[in-house]
Amino acid sequence: MAGKKKEEPQQPITIEEAFAELTEIVERMEAPDVTLEESMQLYRKGTTLLAQCTEKLDAVEKEMIILTEEGELPDGETTGTDTGN
């Protein structure tokens, strides 16, 4: 298909990078000189980033629930055990 730009696979970014980029997108969209076309491009990019953030946060939440149910803390300690100290 001529004229159709193929999207390259995106490299994974950290949630902090995604939030920083989202902040930049919001600031740009609030600028008075942004065109409707540019605004729509920014909106699409923002929704993609937001979906990535949601996915990462969901994964972390699931992991924390599992760790909590197993009585394990992220640093390897266990809850509810008394070392006698």
MDTraj code that builds the backbone (N, CA, C; nanometers):
import mdtraj as md
import numpy as np

residues = "MET ALA GLY LYS LYS LYS GLU GLU PRO GLN GLN PRO ILE THR ILE GLU GLU ALA PHE ALA GLU LEU THR GLU ILE VAL GLU ARG MET GLU ALA PRO ASP VAL THR LEU GLU GLU SER MET GLN LEU TYR ARG LYS GLY THR THR LEU LEU ALA GLN CYS THR GLU LYS LEU ASP ALA VAL GLU LYS GLU MET ILE ILE LEU THR GLU GLU GLY GLU LEU PRO ASP GLY GLU THR THR GLY THR ASP THR GLY ASN".split()
xyz = np.array([
    [0.0837, -0.1187, 0.0000],
    [0.0000, 0.0000, 0.0000],
    [0.0879, 0.1247, 0.0000],
    [0.0808, 0.1981, -0.1031],
    [0.1604, 0.3186, -0.1137],
    [0.1023, 0.4280, -0.0265],
    [0.1914, 0.5053, 0.0353],
    [0.1482, 0.6179, 0.1165],
    [0.1107, 0.5809, 0.2591],
    [0.1004, 0.4530, 0.2863],
    [0.0648, 0.4090, 0.4214],
    [0.1939, 0.3839, 0.4978],
    [0.2190, 0.4630, 0.6019],
    [0.3405, 0.4492, 0.6802],
    [0.3249, 0.3333, 0.7780],
    [0.4182, 0.2413, 0.7724],
    [0.4163, 0.1258, 0.8614],
    [0.4721, 0.1689, 0.9969],
    [0.3991, 0.1377, 1.1037],
    [0.4462, 0.1744, 1.2365],
    [0.5511, 0.0749, 1.2812],
    [0.6613, 0.1279, 1.3350],
    [0.7660, 0.0438, 1.3887],
    [0.7271, 0.0002, 1.5291],
    [0.7704, -0.1202, 1.5697],
    [0.7406, -0.1632, 1.7057],
    [0.8045, -0.0671, 1.8060],
    [0.7282, -0.0332, 1.9089],
    [0.7782, 0.0608, 2.0074],
    [0.8630, -0.0107, 2.1106],
    [0.9700, 0.0553, 2.1516],
    [1.0536, 0.0027, 2.2577],
    [0.9819, 0.0243, 2.3899],
    [0.9891, -0.0741, 2.4801],
    [0.9250, -0.0541, 2.6103],
    [0.9907, 0.0624, 2.6852],
    [0.9082, 0.1414, 2.7496],
    [0.9604, 0.2511, 2.8289],
    [0.9145, 0.2313, 2.9725],
    [0.9845, 0.2961, 3.0636],
    [0.9464, 0.2845, 3.2040],
    [0.8202, 0.3654, 3.2282],
    [0.7538, 0.3346, 3.3369],
    [0.6316, 0.4077, 3.3703],
    [0.6638, 0.5540, 3.3994],
    [0.7794, 0.5795, 3.4560],
    [0.8207, 0.7175, 3.4828],
    [0.8392, 0.7956, 3.3526],
    [0.8995, 0.7314, 3.2533],
    [0.9167, 0.7953, 3.1221],
    [0.7816, 0.8213, 3.0566],
    [0.6910, 0.7259, 3.0705],
    [0.5580, 0.7417, 3.0115],
    [0.4830, 0.8575, 3.0766],
    [0.4889, 0.8672, 3.2105],
    [0.4222, 0.9774, 3.2790],
    [0.4831, 1.1122, 3.2407],
    [0.6153, 1.1159, 3.2257],
    [0.6809, 1.2401, 3.1845],
    [0.6350, 1.2805, 3.0449],
    [0.6254, 1.1835, 2.9561],
    [0.5803, 1.2127, 2.8197],
    [0.4342, 1.2554, 2.8183],
    [0.3521, 1.1909, 2.9014],
    [0.2113, 1.2313, 2.9123],
    [0.1992, 1.3756, 2.9595],
    [0.2831, 1.4136, 3.0544],
    [0.2822, 1.5514, 3.1036],
    [0.3163, 1.6480, 2.9904],
    [0.4157, 1.6136, 2.9107],
    [0.4532, 1.6979, 2.7971],
    [0.3390, 1.7074, 2.6959],
    [0.2711, 1.5964, 2.6731],
    [0.1594, 1.5950, 2.5782],
    [0.0476, 1.6872, 2.6264],
    [0.0143, 1.6773, 2.7543],
    [-0.0919, 1.7631, 2.8088],
    [-0.0534, 1.9097, 2.7968],
    [0.0703, 1.9429, 2.8305],
    [0.1160, 2.0821, 2.8197],
    [0.1078, 2.1310, 2.6757],
    [0.1476, 2.0446, 2.5823],
    [0.1439, 2.0840, 2.4407],
    [0.0002, 2.1029, 2.3931],
    [-0.0892, 2.0135, 2.4374],
    [-0.2291, 2.0235, 2.3949],
    [-0.2959, 2.1499, 2.4499],
    [-0.2465, 2.1988, 2.5636],
    [-0.3025, 2.3200, 2.6229],
    [-0.2507, 2.4472, 2.5572],
    [-0.1481, 2.4349, 2.4726],
    [-0.0908, 2.5510, 2.4055],
    [-0.1917, 2.6082, 2.3055],
    [-0.2014, 2.7407, 2.2993],
    [-0.3003, 2.8024, 2.2099],
    [-0.2693, 2.7839, 2.0618],
    [-0.1454, 2.7531, 2.0272],
    [-0.1103, 2.7427, 1.8852],
    [-0.1174, 2.6001, 1.8294],
    [-0.1631, 2.5048, 1.9075],
    [-0.1699, 2.3666, 1.8602],
    [-0.2877, 2.3518, 1.7627],
    [-0.2601, 2.2869, 1.6499],
    [-0.3647, 2.2680, 1.5489],
    [-0.4529, 2.1491, 1.5867],
    [-0.5672, 2.1395, 1.5227],
    [-0.6579, 2.0287, 1.5483],
    [-0.5912, 1.8960, 1.5111],
    [-0.5229, 1.8936, 1.3975],
    [-0.4545, 1.7719, 1.3540],
    [-0.3469, 1.7304, 1.4536],
    [-0.2673, 1.8266, 1.4973],
    [-0.1628, 1.7975, 1.5947],
    [-0.2239, 1.7519, 1.7275],
    [-0.3325, 1.8148, 1.7650],
    [-0.4017, 1.7780, 1.8878],
    [-0.4485, 1.6322, 1.8831],
    [-0.5008, 1.5906, 1.7686],
    [-0.5461, 1.4523, 1.7535],
    [-0.4282, 1.3548, 1.7583],
    [-0.3167, 1.3905, 1.6978],
    [-0.1975, 1.3059, 1.7031],
    [-0.1481, 1.2926, 1.8471],
    [-0.1467, 1.4035, 1.9179],
    [-0.1054, 1.4020, 2.0584],
    [-0.2010, 1.3178, 2.1423],
    [-0.3299, 1.3299, 2.1140],
    [-0.4307, 1.2537, 2.1873],
    [-0.4101, 1.1038, 2.1660],
    [-0.3870, 1.0635, 2.0412],
    [-0.3631, 0.9221, 2.0113],
    [-0.2405, 0.8701, 2.0855],
    [-0.1334, 0.9482, 2.0814],
    [-0.0092, 0.9107, 2.1507],
    [-0.0353, 0.9003, 2.3007],
    [-0.1103, 0.9947, 2.3552],
    [-0.1417, 0.9946, 2.4980],
    [-0.2225, 0.8734, 2.5396],
    [-0.3200, 0.8352, 2.4582],
    [-0.4011, 0.7187, 2.4937],
    [-0.3177, 0.5903, 2.4886],
    [-0.2239, 0.5833, 2.3962],
    [-0.1343, 0.4679, 2.3893],
    [-0.0461, 0.4616, 2.5144],
    [0.0101, 0.5751, 2.5523],
    [0.0933, 0.5794, 2.6728],
    [0.0120, 0.5456, 2.7974],
    [-0.1084, 0.5970, 2.8046],
    [-0.1947, 0.5701, 2.9195],
    [-0.2262, 0.4210, 2.9292],
    [-0.2498, 0.3574, 2.8159],
    [-0.2765, 0.2130, 2.8152],
    [-0.1544, 0.1354, 2.8639],
    [-0.0354, 0.1788, 2.8236],
    [0.0877, 0.1137, 2.8692],
    [0.1035, 0.1293, 3.0203],
    [0.0756, 0.2486, 3.0717],
    [0.0858, 0.2733, 3.2159],
    [-0.0134, 0.1871, 3.2924],
    [-0.1349, 0.1798, 3.2425],
    [-0.2386, 0.0997, 3.3077],
    [-0.1977, -0.0465, 3.3114],
    [-0.1430, -0.0953, 3.2013],
    [-0.0992, -0.2340, 3.1935],
    [0.0115, -0.2620, 3.2954],
    [0.1079, -0.1712, 3.3049],
    [0.2185, -0.1893, 3.3991],
    [0.1699, -0.1818, 3.5435],
    [0.0823, -0.0871, 3.5725],
    [0.0296, -0.0749, 3.7081],
    [-0.0540, -0.1965, 3.7462],
    [-0.1323, -0.2490, 3.6536],
    [-0.2107, -0.3700, 3.6789],
    [-0.1199, -0.4881, 3.7113],
    [-0.0096, -0.5009, 3.6365],
    [0.0841, -0.6112, 3.6593],
    [0.1471, -0.6000, 3.7980],
    [0.1855, -0.4799, 3.8371],
    [0.2450, -0.4594, 3.9691],
    [0.1427, -0.4883, 4.0786],
    [0.0195, -0.4426, 4.0586],
    [-0.0857, -0.4669, 4.1570],
    [-0.1096, -0.6171, 4.1750],
    [-0.1143, -0.6918, 4.0657],
    [-0.1343, -0.8366, 4.0740],
    [-0.0194, -0.9025, 4.1486],
    [0.1025, -0.8591, 4.1205],
    [0.2195, -0.9149, 4.1888],
    [0.2142, -0.8854, 4.3386],
    [0.1737, -0.7637, 4.3744],
    [0.1653, -0.7278, 4.5158],
    [0.0574, -0.8098, 4.5869],
    [-0.0540, -0.8346, 4.5194],
    [-0.1601, -0.9168, 4.5793],
    [-0.1082, -1.0579, 4.6049],
    [-0.0381, -1.1132, 4.5071],
    [0.0174, -1.2480, 4.5221],
    [0.1178, -1.2515, 4.6367],
    [0.2068, -1.1540, 4.6414],
    [0.3071, -1.1500, 4.7482],
    [0.2413, -1.1354, 4.8852],
    [0.1391, -1.0540, 4.8927],
    [0.0685, -1.0332, 5.0188],
    [-0.0005, -1.1622, 5.0626],
    [-0.0653, -1.2302, 4.9687],
    [-0.1347, -1.3554, 5.0012],
    [-0.0373, -1.4638, 5.0450],
    [0.0822, -1.4618, 4.9879],
    [0.1829, -1.5612, 5.0233],
    [0.2580, -1.5216, 5.1503],
    [0.2330, -1.3994, 5.1993],
    [0.3002, -1.3536, 5.3203],
    [0.4432, -1.3115, 5.2977],
    [0.4754, -1.2769, 5.1760],
    [0.6118, -1.2355, 5.1443],
    [0.6153, -1.0864, 5.1158],
    [0.7239, -1.0252, 5.1592],
    [0.7475, -0.8858, 5.1277],
    [0.8471, -0.8798, 5.0133],
    [0.8474, -0.7716, 4.9375],
    [0.9368, -0.7624, 4.8216],
    [1.0846, -0.7831, 4.8525],
    [1.1299, -0.7523, 4.9749],
    [1.2722, -0.7671, 5.0052],
    [1.3072, -0.9081, 5.0534],
    [1.2131, -1.0016, 5.0464],
    [1.2392, -1.1391, 5.0827],
    [1.1984, -1.1760, 5.2243],
    [1.1607, -1.0777, 5.3049],
    [1.1147, -1.1062, 5.4402],
    [0.9757, -1.1655, 5.4336],
    [0.9362, -1.2337, 5.5404],
    [0.8009, -1.2858, 5.5460],
    [0.7261, -1.2180, 5.6579],
    [0.5960, -1.2084, 5.6431],
    [0.5145, -1.1467, 5.7467],
    [0.4644, -1.2535, 5.8398],
    [0.4329, -1.2136, 5.9597],
    [0.3725, -1.3038, 6.0552],
    [0.4690, -1.4020, 6.1168],
    [0.5963, -1.3833, 6.0988],
    [0.6949, -1.4728, 6.1611],
    [0.7673, -1.3957, 6.2694],
    [0.7939, -1.4634, 6.3761],
    [0.8655, -1.4023, 6.4889],
    [1.0031, -1.4648, 6.4969],
    [1.1050, -1.3835, 6.4860],
    [1.2408, -1.4359, 6.4905],
    [1.2881, -1.4548, 6.6332],
    [1.2104, -1.4097, 6.7291],
    [1.2473, -1.4271, 6.8688],
    [1.3420, -1.3209, 6.9196],
    [1.3658, -1.2184, 6.8432],
    [1.4573, -1.1109, 6.8860],
    [1.3877, -1.0149, 6.9752],
])
top = md.Topology()
chain = top.add_chain()
for i, resn in enumerate(residues, 1):
    res = top.add_residue(resn, chain, resSeq=i)
    for name in ("N", "CA", "C"):
        top.add_atom(name, md.element.get_by_symbol(name[0]), res)
traj = md.Trajectory(xyz[None], top)
